[in-house]
């Protein structure tokens, strides 16, 4: 899950530990990224390191996309004809993204990541020392359903296929793989999928399997972040009972597929979220996301 490289700095050899992390999900994942130190560790600090040449001869850019700018942000062509989501496949989007093609349902899931097109001249290297002999970068990419039609191109009709292909071709070039390895991917869905008409646990798991298999080749390791939940009675469909059933089903899916089990970690936060303050029925308060971010950063 990380690459180490010996870098010559004058007469000193430095062991550089390199990791890239990408977070995929809905507004709960976005809040985790924004309300913790993750954004600082994976975007703000690395952008400063580029100037100090810690990342070598790198061309790195910060990408940010509003809800209708995903194709443009990724530099992806639009499909010849936009195809609406298939209700029989339980695809998103459900609301805004249906009325506005190439947009997300989620208004608070703005994609935000740092991307480097070239790092470390393999024949040379950096004469500078990275802080703590580590280098990191990454970000957050919108993926609010396990299967959806929000990003469409002439090549693929789903967000999952387009994002997986993008990571494989732009992030996982031979030069980048040689220096960094594939990114570590943190994924999670459920809060939006449950809004799809007549969806069952079996339907959801079938789409999660599609999502994981589609992203598998792009990632060195995948972490499934389980859903938080609220114990209060409510008219919302994301009930404690429902989210528990879906979380358990995802866990069983991973455990029953050796090729997934060998490269995945399941992080169960449902029970912990029951006794923690919430910002609203779906989202936790800021302190939750800050502490959960610290947990992830402890592995970086």
N, C-alpha and C positions, 0 to 999 in steps of 0.2 A: 503493500500500500504506500510505499514511499521509495524514493530513489536517493542514493548517496553518491556524491562525486567528490573526488579529490581536486581541490582548486589550488593552484599555485599563487601565492601572494608574496612576491619578493623571494626570499629564501625559505618561506614557511609554507607547509602544506596544510590546508584546512579541509576538514571533512564537512561537507554541506549536506544537510538533510532536507529533502525537497518533497512537498506535498501540495496537491491541488484538491480542493473540496468544492462540490456543487450541491446545493440544496434545491429540491424540487417539491412543489406542493401548492397549497392554497394560502389564504390569508393567515392561517395559524402558523405556517412555515415562514411566511414573509415577516410576521411579527417576531418570531424567534430570531430571524436574521437581523432585523433592524433594531430590536429593543435589547439586544445583547451586544457583546463585543465582537460578534462574528463579522459584521460589516467592516469594522476597523481592522481586524486581523487579516481578512481575506481580500479587502479592496483598498482601504485608505492607507494602511501601512505599506503594503506591497508597491503601491504607486510611488511612494517616497523612495523605496528601495531601488526602483528602476533608475531614478536619477543618480543614485549612489553606485550604480552598476553592480549591485549585489546579484541581480538577475542576468548579468552579462550583457551582451549586445542585443537587448530585447526591444522589440517594438510592442508596447503594451497600451491598451486603450480601455477606458471605462465605458461600459454599455449600460444604458438605462432605457426602458421601453414602457410607455403607457399602455393601457389596455387594448388599444387598437393598432399598436405599432410593432407587433412581434415579428411579422415577416420582414418589415423594413429593418428592424434592429439586427436581425440575423443575416440580412442580405439575401433573403430567400425570395425567389420569384413567386408570384401568385399563381394559383391554379388557373387553367384555362376557363373553368367554370366552377364556381363555389358549390360544394355539395353539402346540403343540410345534414345534421346528425341523424343517424338511423335509430329510431326508437326501439327497433327489435334487437339492436346490439347494445342498447343502453349507453349511448354516447352522449357526452356533452357537446356543446353548451345547451343550457335549458332556457335561459331568459334573454339577457341583453345580447349575448353572442349569437343568438338565432336571428334577432331583429337587426343586428349589425354584423355582417360577415367579417371574419378575420379579427373579431374582438373577443375579449374574455367576459364571462359573466361577472367575475370578481372585479370590483372597483379598487380593491386595496392589495392587488397582487402584482405590483409593477416589477418586471424582470430587472435585475441589477447585478452585473458581474464585471469582473476584470478579465480581459483576454489578451494573451500574448501570441503573436504570430511567429516570433523567432526568439529563441533563448540560447545563450551561450554558444559562441562560435566553437564547434567541437574541436577545432584545431588549436584553440587558444584557451580562453577562459577568463575569469574575472580576477583582477589583481586586488580586488577589494574584499573585505571580510563581511559576511552577512551577520546580522545581529543574532547572537546565540548560535551561530553556525546553522541557522535554519532559514529556509525561504518557503513562503506559502502564497498562494493566491486562489481565487475562485469566486463564488457568488451564489445568487439565488435566481432560479429560472421558473417562471410560472408553469404549473402543471396541476390544474385544480380538479381534474377528473382522472380516473384510471384509464379512460379511453375517451378522446374527444376530437372534434373537428375544428378547433380554434385556429390552428396553423395548418394551412393547406398549400401544397406546391404541385407542380406538374408530376413530380415523382411520387409523393406520398400524400394521403388524404387525412392522416391523423397527426396531432401534435406530438404524440409519443414517437412515432416513426421519424418525423422530421427532426425533432430534437436529438434523438439517438443518432441519426445519420450526421447531424451537424457536429455533435461531439466527436464522433468517430473520424470525421474528415478534417475538422478545423482544430480541435484540441488534441487529437491523437495522431498527428503527423509523425513520421519516423524521428525527426529531430527532437520533437517535444517528448515523445515516448522515451527516447534515449536518456533525456535529462530528468524527466519527471515521473515517468510511468503514467498509467491512466488515472483519471481523477477518482477520488472517493465520492460516492454519491449517496446522499441522504434523501429518502423519498417518503411520501405519505399522502394518502387521499382518503376520502370517505364523507366529509361534511357536505360536499356538493353532489356526489354520486347518489346520496340517499334521497335527493330531491327529484330524481328521475322517475317518471311514472312507472309504477308496477315493478320496480327493480327488486329482485330477491337477493339473498345472500349468495346463492349460486351464481347469479348474473354478475354481481360485484366481483366475486373471486375470479371468475373467468376473465374479467377485464383487468384485474390486478395481475393475473398471470401474463396476460398480453403485455402489460406495461413493464413488468419485470424482465420478461424475455426480450423485449424490444430494447431495453436499456442495458441489459447484462453485458453485451460485448463492448460497451462504451466505458465501463467502470471497472476499476481494479477491485473494489469492494462496494457492496451496497448495504446501507443501513435503513431498515424500515422503521420509521418513527410512528408508533401507534397513536391513536386519537386520544385527546383529552375528552372529558365528558362532564356533564352537570347533573347532580342528583335531584335537582328540583323538578317538580311536576311542571310541564309546559306544553304548549301547542306545537312546539318545534319537533320535527321528526328525529333529531339527533339525540335521542334519549339515552340514558345510561345503559338500559337493557339492550338497545339496538347496537350501540357502539361496542359494547362488550362482545356481542355475538360476532360482529364483523371483525373485530380485532383478533378474536380467537380463531376465526376462519382463515385470516391471513397468516397467522402463526402456523396453523396446520398445513396450509399450502406450502409454505417454505420448508417445513419439516419433512413433507412428503416428496419433495423434489431434491434429490441429492446435488444436482448441479447448482441449484439455488442455495441450498443449505451450506455448501462448501464455500460460498463467497458472500454470505449475508449475515447480518446481525439484526435481531429484532429488539427494539427498545420499547418496553411496555411502560407507559406513563399514566394509564387510565386510572388506576386506584389512587395514585398520588394526587391526581388532579381533583379528585372528589372533595378533598379536605383543604384545598388551596383556594384563595380568593379568585373570583372571576371578574373580568371586565364587563362581560355580557354573557348570554347563555352559551355562546360558542367559544369565545376567546377568554384566555386567562389574563390575570393582571400582569403589569410590566415586570414585576419581580420574578414571576415564574419564568418568563422568557429569558430574563437576564441570567438566572441560575442555570437553566437548561443550556444556555449558550456556553456558560463556564464549563459545563460537563463536556461538551463537544471540544472546546478549545483545549481541555486537558489532554486530549489525544493528538493535538497538532504540534 
